[in-house]
Amino acid sequence: MKKIFSTVLVFTVFIAAAQNHASIPAFTAYAVPAEESTDEAESNMFTVKDGLHNWTDAAQQIQFYYHLHHTGKLQLALLLKNKTAGNLLTVAVAGKTFTINVPAGAAFKKINVGTVNIPSTGFYPVIISCKTKKGKTIADIQSLELDGEAVQDIQFNAKERRNAASVHLRYPLADSIKTIAFYNEITVPAGMDPVHSYYMACGFGRGYFGMQVISPTERRIIFSVWDAGNEAVDRNKVSDDNKVKLMAKGEDVFADGFGNEGTGGHSHWIYNWVAGTTYKFLVTAAADSATQTTSYAGYFFIPELQQWKLVACFKAPKDGNTLKNLYAFSENFVGTNGQQMRKAYFSNPWIRRDNGDWKELTQATFSYDATGKAGDRTDYGGGTENNAFYLWHGGYQPATAKYGDVFTRTATAQKPAIDFYKNADSLKETIKEQAAIKAYIAADGNSSWNENNGVHYKMLKEGSGDFVKLSDTVVVHYKGQLLNGFVFDETKDKPATFPLKRLIKGWQLGVPNCRVGGSIRLVMPASLAYTIRNMGEIPPNSVLVFDVEVVGVK
């Protein structure tokens, strides 16, 4: 999730050679362990106005980072203060450790730390620790001051936003390809899953789908789809005809709206995913060009159950397109631990075309967000390992990829195996469906109804011909409805002809109870119809009602 920050604009500093001086604002530093933050993800210790303040934990380090392009002498000083006298700090840099006194007073004072020799170029941290604490707070720090020949052309992030740059894989596809499904797999290596991470597997022009680390105790599978229109912050300002509509969601899935990064429909399922395990994601699109809408559904494969789970299905207005602009990314969405490295592997990506054919994706293009483009953070990279694409960012390591680099993997022909009939929520959905069907039949009158292997039926008109056989090709008039009466499909003037064996299970079980020339009403649970599949006008997990007139058989 991207976040819009209210930020005092401070540009990344590149110091001219003649100056050999840099002042790194303390609000760009990090506390280790990370500090607490507000509900709006704002730091309780680092602000543009106050720099570092509220430092009270003597076990907590303060870390500054910067990149040096020259070797030579580096002189360090700190602008700091404290209400109480007697506090001592240690400052570690380039293999040396210095001890300094924190001055007592209301005004910041410049305290010289010491001089070190920089033997090679690269990223260098300055690590500040508390040696002696007197009173409530340890020290307020305004800035780290650097001088010397090593400072020439120094690079550091001077902006309030301390997040690592987000990094992306974009999967190129011709505009002529109509994509109705996008499959991808993610593996996050052990130790590369810090809090405030989002590893996104299936991104598309209208939304995104992946997994997050929300806190030390909560992880999520998240699927979101953007509204139409241009509102960036407040969903209450979005007109109803521009809003994404929730069509269905899985058991225990939370669904609501979101704002502040555009607006749209949001869903998440709390799930304790584990680093080192491979997770599978699938997004499908059912486009309706007549209404200019598209229903997008996100499915997550639960490895311990070996079953798919519907996360949510949203209908997007002013669309009518199949999946476009496919991508994946890794994101650090809160900056309190933006110095930590994140890494993810993206393996075996596929798409499915509207003709049913699967196509493997073997190329991806590397890119990054505005933080990377501005040069605020340059610790990122990507490539291929073990025939999987990968992305990494954070950690203050040298970049290993450039914007626009193209990565290639070898095709494996391991086409995704998708079976929705035994899905993770089958049992709970069956209980709800049975209750809904029971209520429908009771309202219609119980006495005339029969049941065959889960399909409830009643005769609307007795036929005079033979009973329909499963092997028949049937010629029928029909009308298909949801339980709420919405008609999603029906024949008009001419009947339709189908091989019965090729139709959904509910038809195969229900229609043979009717004679040729007769009419029958069928009520079937989703498990005998389209289960959790995204069928556009038919939401996942829908009980269906069909009125079928059997005109003839072949």
N, C-alpha and C positions, 0 to 999 in steps of 0.2 A: 504494500500500500504506500503510495506516495503521500507526502504530507506537505501542505502549504504552510510555510512559516511566516510569522510577522517578524521581519528581520531588519535590523539596522544594517544598511548595505556597507560592507567593508570589503574591499577588493583584495584578492590574493596579492601578496607583496613580493615583488622581484627587486632586490636591492641592486642599485648601480654599483659598478666596480669601484668607483671613486669613494663611495661612502663606507663600505665594509662595516655596516651596522644594520641590525634588524631588531625590531621590537615586536615580540610575539604576544598577542593579547592572551591573558590568562583564561578568558572565556572559551578559548579553543582547546584547552587542556582536558585531560580525563582523570577521573578518580578511579582508583583500583583498590578494592572492589568498587563497582559503579555506585554512584549516588542514587538516592531515590528521586523520582520525578513526579510532577503533578499529573492530574487527570488529563491535561492537555499535552502531556509528554514534555513539559518544560522542566529544566533542571532546577533542583533546589540549592545547587552549589555554584553553578556557572551561569552568569548573565552578562550581557554587553555592558549594562550600567555598573555593576559591582565587581566584575571579574570573578575571581574565586572568593567565595565567602561561605559562611556556615560550615567551615571545615572543623569538625569536632572529634572525629574518630582517629585516634593515634595509630591505628592499624591500617589506615587508608593511605595509599600513595597518590601523589599527583604527578601526572606524566605529560610532558610536552613532546611533540614530534616535529621534525623538519628534515629537509633533504639538502645536503651540502654537495655542491658541484666542484669544490676546490679543497685542497688539503692545506695544512698550515695551522697557525695559532688560532685558538678560539677562546675569547674571554667572555665570561658569564657574569651577569648580575641580575638581581631580582628587585622589582618595586613591590614592597610589602609593608605590612603594619599589623598591629594587634593591640587590643585594649589592655592586655596583661603582659607584663615583662617576664622574661625568664625562659621563654620557649626557644628550643634549639631545633634546627632542621639539618638533615643531611641531604646533599645534592650530588647525585651520581651521574657522570657523563663520560663517555669514551674511556672507560676503565678506571677513572679516578673518582674519589668521593671526598667531598668537602663538608665541613660543618660551619653553620652560620647562626648568629643570634637574630631573633625576630625583634625589631625595634617596637617599643611601646609608644603609642600615640595615635592621634586622630588622622594624621596625614601619612600618605605613602612615602617611604624613603627608599632610595636606591642603595642596596647592599651588594657589594662586590662578593662574588662567589669564588672565583679563581680562574686559572688559565689552563687549558689542555691543548695537546697537539693532536690534530686530526690527520691520521696517517693515510686514509683513503676516502674516496667520495661515497655517498650513499645516505640512507636514512639514519638519523641519530636520535635517540630519546634522551630527555633529561628527566631523571626520576627523583622526586622530592619526597622525603619521608620525615616523620616526626621522631625526633630523638628524645626530647623532653617537652612535656606539656604542663603548663601552669594555667589554671583558669578554664573557662568553658571552651573557647575556640583556640585553634592552633596558630593560624595566620590568615590574613586576607592578602591575596596577591593580585596585583594589577597587570603585570607583564613580566616576561622573561626578556632580558636585554642581552644581545649578542654583538660582539665586536671582533675584529681581526680579519686576517687575510682569508680564512676559511669561509667567512660570511659572504664573500662575493658571489652573486647570483643565487643566493639561498632561495629555496622555495618552501612555502608552508601555507596551510589553509588559514586565512585570517578572517573567515566568516563564522557567524554564530552556529551555522549548521555543521555539526560534527560527524554526520553520517559518512560512512564510506560511500564512494560512488556506486550507484546501481549499475549492474552489467547485464547485457542482453545477448541472446542468440536469436537472430531473425532467419526464418526458414523461407527462402525464395520460392515462389510458385507463380506460374503464369496466370494472368487474370482470367484466361479462358477455362481454367480448371474449376469446376464447381465442387467444393469440398463440403461434405455433410458430416464428417467426423474427423477429429484430430486426437491421436493417441500419443502419449509420451510417458517415460519412466524417469524417476528421480532417485538418486542415491546420494545422501549426504554423508561424507566420511566422519568417523568418530572424532570428536573434538572440534568439528567445523560447524557446529549448530548452536552458537550462542543465542541468548535471549535477543529479541527484536530482529529476528531473521525471517525472511519470506522467500521460499524457494518455489518459483512459479513454473509449472510444467506446461500448461496449455493456455497461452495467451492468444487472443484474436482481436479483430478490430473493435469488437463491442464489449469485451470483458476479459476475465482472467481466472485461473484455477490452479491452486497449488496448496502448499502446506507452510504453516507458520509456527514460530516459537514465541508465544505471547509473554510468558513469565517462566520462572523456574519450575512452576507446578502446572502450567497449562500449555498445551499444543493444540493446533486446530488444522482441519482441512477447510479451505475457504474457496467459495465460488461467488463471483460477482459479475453483474452485467450493468453497463451504463445506460442511463436514460438518454432520450433524444434531447436536442436543444443545446444551449450553451451555458446553462447555469453551472458554475464551478463550485459553489459552497453550500447553499441552503436548498435542500430538497423541497421545502415548503413553498418555494417560489416556482417550482416546476409545475406546469399545467398538467392536468390529468391525462390528456392525450399524448403527452411526451413521456409519461412515466412507464417504466418497466413494470410488468404485472407478474406476481408469483403465481405459477400454474400448479406446482406441486413441490413437496419437499420430503426428504427421508425422515425416518423416525429419529427423534431427539436432535434434529437439526434446527438451529435458530435462524430465522429469516426476518429481515427488516430492510430499511433503506439506509443509504449512507450519503455523506457529503464531504466537502473540503478537498476533494480530488476529482472534480466532476461529481455528479450525483448518480444514483442508481439503486438497484436491488442487490442486497448483500445476504449471503448465507454462510454459516459455518457449523461444522460438527466438531465437538471437542473430542480429540483422539490422540492418545499418547504414542505418536509415531516415534521411531527409534533410529538414531544415526547408525549407518552401516547396513540398513535394510533397504531393499529396492521397493518403491511404491509406484503403482500404475494409475494413470489418469486418462479419462476419456471425456471429450466434449462433443456433443452432437448439435446439429442445426437443422431445424425443419422450417424451410422458408415458404411463405405464402405471398406470391407476387400480387395476387388480387387485392389483398388487404394491406400490402406493404408492411407485413410483420414477419418476425422470425422468432421461433421458440428455441432457446438455447438450454441445454441440459448438461449438468456436470455429474460424472460418475467416478467413484473411487473404489479401487479393488483392495479389499481387506485381506492381506496375505495369510493371517492366522485362521481365517474362515474360508479362504479360497473362493470368495464370493464378491460380486459387485454390490455397491451401495449407491443408490440415488442420493446425491446431496441436495440438489434443487433444480427446478426447471423454471425459467423466466421467459415471458413473451416480451420481445422488444418492439416498440412501435417505430414507424417510419424507417423500416428496414427492408425486409423482403429479399435479403441476400443470404448466400451460403457463407461459410467461414472464410474470412479474408485476413491478410496481414498476420500470419501465424508467427509466434515468438515464444521464448521462454526467458526467464530472468532470475537473478538473485539480488535481493534487496536488504539493506539494513535500514529499517524504517524508524528507529529512534536512535539519536546520536550519543546517548550516554555511554555506550560501549563501542563506538564507531572505530576504535583502534584495533578491535579484534578481527581476525581473519575469518571469512566464510568461504565455503567451497561446496559445489554440487556437481554431480555427474548427470547428464541427460542422455539416456540411452534408448535405442530402438524406436525412434519417432516414426509414425506413419500417419497418412491421411486416407480417408475413404471418399471416393468420388460419388456423384449422384447416380452413376450406373452400377454401383455396388462394388467396383473394383478397388482394392487396396493398393496404395503406392508408398514405398519406403522413402524417407527423407534422408539424404546422405550429405547435404551441404547446409552450412549455417554461417551467417555473417555476424561478426562481433561488433558491439556498440556499447555506449555507456550514456549516462544521463548528463544533465547540465553541470553537476559537480565535477564530473570528469572532463567535460568539454571546456570548462573554465580553467582547468588546471589546478583547481583547489585540492583535489586528491588525484594522485597518479599511481596508487597501489591497487592494480587490477590486472586481470589477464584471463586467458582462456585458451582452448585448443582441443585436442583429442588425446585421450588415453584409453588403452584397452578397448578401442573402437567405440568409445562413447565421447560425446562432446562434454566439455566441462567449463565452468566459470569459477573464478575466485575474485575476491575483493577484500580490502582491509588488510591489517597486519603490518602496514608500512614496509612492504617489500617492493623491489623494482618491478615495473610493469613487464608483462610477458606477451602482450598483444597490443596492436594498434587499432584504432577505430577503422572499421571497414575490412579488417582481415577476414578472409574466408577460410573456414575449417571444413575438412572433408573426412568422412568416415566410410568404411566399406559396407556395402549392402550385405545383410545377413539372411534375408528372406524369412525372418521369424515373424510372420504376420500375426497380429493380435488375435487372441481367442476370446470372443465376447459372448457370454451366455447369461442373459438376464433372467432366465426362468427360475433359477434357484438363487435369488438375491438375498442380501443380508437381512432385509426387513420382511421376508416372505411371511413368517409366522404372524407377526403383529399386523401386517396388512390384511392377511386372510381373516383374522378376527374382526377387523373393522369392516371388511367387505361383506362378510356374512351378516353382520348386523344391519348394514345398509340395504342388502338384498331382502332380508326379512321384513324390514320396514316398508320397502317398496311393494312387496307382494301383499302384505297385510293391508296396505292402503288400496290395492287394486282388487282385493277379494281373494282369500286363500283357497277357496274350494276348487277352483278350476286349474290350479297349478300342479305341475309334476316336476320331478328332478331326475337328472341323469348325470352322474359323476361330476356334480358341481354346477351343471348348467340347469337353470330353472326355465320351464317352458309351459306355455298354454296354447291350445289350438284356437286360432281366430276363425278358421274355416276348415271344415273337413274336406279333404280331397277324395277323388274317386279312383285315382290311379294307384300304382304300386308305391310302397315306401321307398324313399330315397336311400341309395346305398353309398357307402363311403367312396367306392370306386367310381361313382358317377361324376360326369360333368353336368353341373346344374345350370338351368336357365331360370333366372329369378328376377323379380322386382324386390327391392328391399329398402328399408330406411334404418339408419343407425343413429342412436341418440345416447347422450349421457343421462344419468339418473335425474338431472335437473331439467330434462326436456330439450336440451340443446341438440339440434340435428347437425351432425358432422358430415354425413354422407347419405345420398339416396339416389336411386335411379329416377330418371325423368320419363320420357316417352317410351324408350326402348328398354327391354330387359337386359340384364348383364349375364354373361356366361363365364363360369369358373369351374375348373377341376376342384372338387370338394377337398381332396387331399392337400391342396396347396393353400387352403384358407386357415385361419386361426383355429385353435383347438376347440373353442366354443362353438363354432359353426360345425365342425366335424362331429361333435357330440350331440348337437341340438337338431340340426336339419334332418338327419335320418329318422327323427320322430314324426316327420310330416310326409303325407302322401302327395304325389304329383297332383296338381290342381288345388292343393290346400294352402293355407296360410298359417304361420306359427309365429309366436312372440318368444324371443329368447332373452334371458337375463343371465349374463355371464360375468364372473369375477375377473379381475385383471390377470390373474394367474393363468386363465384360459383364453386371454385376449392378447393385449400388448405389454403386459407386465409393467416394468419401469421404463419401457422405451419411450422416447420422445417422438410423438406422432403429430406434433403441431397442434391442431384443434382438439386432439384427444390428449389430455394431460396424462403423465405417468400415473400408474396405480388407479386407473379408471374402471369402474363397473360399467359395462355396456349393455344397452337394450337394442335388439334388432327385431324389426317386423319383416318377415320373409314370406313372399308368395312364390311357391314353386310352380313355374309355368310349364317346365318340362325338364327332361334329363336326356343326356346323350351317353 
